[in-house]
Amino acid sequence: MRKLWTAALVVGLALTGKGSLRAEVPDTDYDGVPDDRDNCVNIWNPNQADSDADGVGDACGDHDGDGVLDDDDNCPWIPNADQLDTDHDRLGDACDEDDDNDGVPDPLDAYPKDSSRS
């Protein structure tokens, strides 16, 4: 790790035309975009895609704005900060058409969170 840090420091220094050293802006994820302009500093995303224009790159974004990053979100396109998943099928209730997994779609289920009754 120390050798990697030293190499990164050496790579981060550039010789100016006057013979003095100046520090280059780091590029932590090596995507060719300096950290001070990178919308997702720790994840390689050279195209800087930001489909919802929130300033956070799609590669590390939260498309629904619920505070849970898409990689960990059980319903990445509909806000559900609580991540409730009643039937434990890894699909958040906000996106699940049958929350209790009893085979009856929630709009037709008198008890959409109770699989023992429909």
C-alpha positions as CSV (number, residue, x, y, z in Angstrom):
1,M,0.0,0.0,0.0
2,R,2.9,2.4,0.9
3,K,4.5,1.8,-2.5
4,L,1.2,2.5,-4.3
5,W,0.8,5.7,-2.4
6,T,4.3,6.8,-3.2
7,A,3.8,5.9,-6.9
8,A,0.6,7.9,-6.9
9,L,2.4,10.9,-5.3
10,V,5.2,10.8,-7.8
11,V,2.7,10.5,-10.7
12,G,0.8,13.4,-9.3
13,L,3.8,15.7,-9.6
14,A,4.5,17.5,-12.9
15,L,7.5,19.5,-13.9
16,T,6.5,23.0,-15.1
17,G,8.3,24.8,-17.9
18,K,10.3,26.8,-15.3
19,G,11.7,23.8,-13.6
20,S,9.6,23.9,-10.5
21,L,7.3,21.1,-9.3
22,R,3.6,21.6,-8.9
23,A,1.0,19.2,-7.7
24,E,-1.5,17.9,-10.3
25,V,-5.1,17.5,-9.3
26,P,-5.5,13.8,-8.4
27,D,-7.6,11.4,-10.3
28,T,-8.5,8.8,-7.6
29,D,-10.4,6.5,-9.9
30,Y,-8.0,6.8,-12.9
31,D,-10.9,7.6,-15.3
32,G,-9.1,10.6,-16.8
33,V,-11.3,13.2,-15.0
34,P,-9.5,15.1,-12.2
35,D,-11.2,14.7,-8.8
36,D,-12.2,18.3,-8.6
37,R,-14.4,17.8,-11.7
38,D,-15.3,14.2,-11.2
39,N,-19.0,13.5,-10.3
40,C,-18.1,10.1,-8.8
41,V,-14.6,10.3,-7.4
42,N,-14.1,6.8,-6.3
43,I,-15.7,4.9,-9.2
44,W,-14.3,4.8,-12.8
45,N,-16.8,6.7,-15.0
46,P,-15.0,8.5,-17.8
47,N,-18.2,9.6,-19.5
48,Q,-19.5,11.4,-16.3
49,A,-23.1,10.4,-17.0
50,D,-25.6,12.0,-14.7
51,S,-29.1,11.2,-16.0
52,D,-30.9,13.0,-13.2
53,A,-28.6,16.0,-13.3
54,D,-28.2,15.9,-9.5
55,G,-24.4,16.4,-9.7
56,V,-23.7,12.8,-8.7
57,G,-22.6,10.4,-11.4
58,D,-24.9,7.6,-12.4
59,A,-22.1,5.2,-11.5
60,C,-22.4,6.0,-7.8
61,G,-25.8,7.7,-7.8
62,D,-29.1,7.5,-6.1
63,H,-31.6,7.8,-9.0
64,D,-34.7,8.0,-6.8
65,G,-33.2,10.4,-4.3
66,D,-34.2,8.4,-1.2
67,G,-30.7,8.4,0.3
68,V,-29.9,4.8,-0.6
69,L,-27.3,4.3,-3.3
70,D,-28.6,2.3,-6.3
71,D,-26.3,-0.6,-5.7
72,D,-27.9,-1.1,-2.3
73,D,-31.4,0.0,-3.1
74,N,-34.1,-2.6,-3.4
75,C,-36.2,-0.3,-5.5
76,P,-33.8,2.1,-7.3
77,W,-36.3,4.1,-9.3
78,I,-39.0,4.7,-6.7
79,P,-38.1,6.5,-3.4
80,N,-38.3,4.1,-0.4
81,A,-35.8,5.2,2.2
82,D,-37.1,2.6,4.7
83,Q,-36.2,-0.3,2.2
84,L,-39.2,-2.2,3.5
85,D,-39.4,-5.7,1.9
86,T,-42.3,-7.5,3.6
87,D,-42.0,-10.8,1.8
88,H,-38.2,-10.7,1.8
89,D,-37.9,-11.2,-2.0
90,R,-35.3,-8.5,-2.3
91,L,-37.8,-6.2,-4.1
92,G,-38.8,-3.2,-2.0
93,D,-42.5,-2.9,-1.3
94,A,-42.6,0.4,-3.2
95,C,-41.8,-1.6,-6.4
96,D,-43.4,-5.0,-5.5
97,E,-46.9,-5.7,-6.9
98,D,-47.4,-8.4,-4.3
99,D,-45.9,-7.4,-1.0
100,D,-46.8,-10.5,0.9
101,N,-46.1,-12.9,-1.9
102,D,-49.4,-14.7,-1.6
103,G,-50.1,-14.6,-5.3
104,V,-52.8,-11.8,-5.1
105,P,-51.7,-8.4,-6.4
106,D,-51.7,-5.8,-3.7
107,P,-54.5,-3.7,-5.4
108,L,-56.8,-6.8,-5.2
109,D,-55.6,-8.0,-1.8
110,A,-57.6,-7.0,1.3
111,Y,-54.5,-7.7,3.4
112,P,-51.5,-6.9,1.2
113,K,-49.0,-7.3,4.0
114,D,-50.4,-10.5,5.4
115,S,-49.8,-13.7,3.4
116,S,-52.1,-15.7,5.6
117,R,-55.2,-13.7,4.4
118,S,-56.1,-12.2,1.0
